[in-house]
Amino acid sequence: MTATTAANPATILHDPTSELAPETRPRLAPPPSLEGRIVALQGIGKLRSDEFLDHVKVRLDALGIETIRTDKPTNARRAPTGLLQRIATEADVVVQALAD
């Protein structure tokens, strides 16, 4: 894919997924409120992501919002199917700790 901007007239962007025909899905609308919902706090295996999620948990606990904690074993790979299934069945919303 080639993107053109005023600063750089020909920038080539590469799809990191290596998919030949990536599936396009519309973004889901966020819920109007977190009240009565379960929020999964997902760490991605990077340093200090747990620190960020601990802070988010304190804030959500203060609002009476239920949370569950999930963590990927490593940031170098996709989340295991079992973990994704757990999130899909136990949570309504996900907050994922990213880094960099």
Secondary structure as UniProt FT lines:
FT   STRAND          2..3
FT   STRAND          11..12
FT   TURN            16..17
FT   TURN            35..36
FT   STRAND          38..43
FT   TURN            47..48
FT   HELIX           49..62
FT   TURN            63..64
FT   STRAND          66..71
FT   TURN            75..76
FT   HELIX           81..90
FT   STRAND          93..96
//
